[in-house]
Amino acid sequence: MKLILIIILFVNILCACSVCYGSPDEPAVKAAQAGILFLLGVVSFVLSGFALFMYNLNRKSKKV
């Protein structure tokens, strides 16, 4: 209940920054989008590497 009250009272503070309100064609918005896509790619690469490692461990444990 307190969390909802805090959110209602400070709704102006919780709004998005001025870059998010800007035109989607601005360079800052395009750079932020590119950064998000790059980081999603990095996370996907790391998680797929971890999944491949677990798959190999599982396969090798079945051989033994």
C-alpha positions as CSV (number, residue, x, y, z in Angstrom):
1,M,0.0,0.0,0.0
2,K,2.8,2.4,0.9
3,L,4.5,1.7,-2.5
4,I,1.4,2.6,-4.4
5,L,1.1,5.8,-2.4
6,I,4.7,6.7,-3.1
7,I,4.3,6.1,-6.8
8,I,1.2,8.3,-6.9
9,L,2.9,11.1,-5.0
10,F,6.1,11.1,-7.0
11,V,4.7,10.3,-10.5
12,N,6.5,13.3,-12.0
13,I,9.9,12.1,-10.8
14,L,9.2,8.6,-12.3
15,C,8.6,9.9,-15.8
16,A,11.0,9.2,-18.6
17,C,13.9,11.5,-19.4
18,S,13.8,14.1,-22.1
19,V,15.6,11.9,-24.6
20,C,12.7,9.5,-24.5
21,Y,10.2,12.3,-25.2
22,G,12.2,13.5,-28.2
23,S,11.8,12.7,-31.9
24,P,12.7,9.1,-32.8
25,D,15.0,10.5,-35.5
26,E,17.4,12.2,-33.2
27,P,20.9,10.9,-33.0
28,A,20.7,10.4,-29.2
29,V,17.6,8.2,-29.6
30,K,19.2,6.2,-32.4
31,A,22.4,5.7,-30.3
32,A,20.4,4.5,-27.3
33,Q,18.5,2.1,-29.5
34,A,21.8,0.8,-31.0
35,G,23.2,0.4,-27.5
36,I,20.2,-1.6,-26.3
37,L,20.5,-3.9,-29.3
38,F,24.2,-4.3,-28.8
39,L,23.8,-5.2,-25.1
40,L,20.9,-7.6,-26.0
41,G,23.3,-9.3,-28.4
42,V,26.0,-9.6,-25.8
43,V,23.6,-11.1,-23.2
44,S,22.3,-13.5,-25.8
45,F,25.8,-14.6,-26.8
46,V,26.9,-15.2,-23.2
47,L,23.7,-17.1,-22.4
48,S,24.0,-19.3,-25.5
49,G,27.6,-20.0,-24.6
50,F,26.6,-21.1,-21.1
51,A,23.8,-23.3,-22.5
52,L,26.3,-24.9,-24.9
53,F,28.7,-25.5,-22.1
54,M,25.9,-27.2,-20.0
55,Y,24.9,-29.3,-23.1
56,N,28.4,-30.5,-23.5
57,L,28.7,-31.3,-19.9
58,N,25.5,-33.3,-20.0
59,R,26.6,-35.1,-23.2
60,K,30.0,-36.0,-21.7
61,S,28.5,-37.2,-18.4
62,K,26.3,-39.6,-20.3
63,K,29.4,-41.1,-22.0
64,V,31.0,-41.9,-18.7
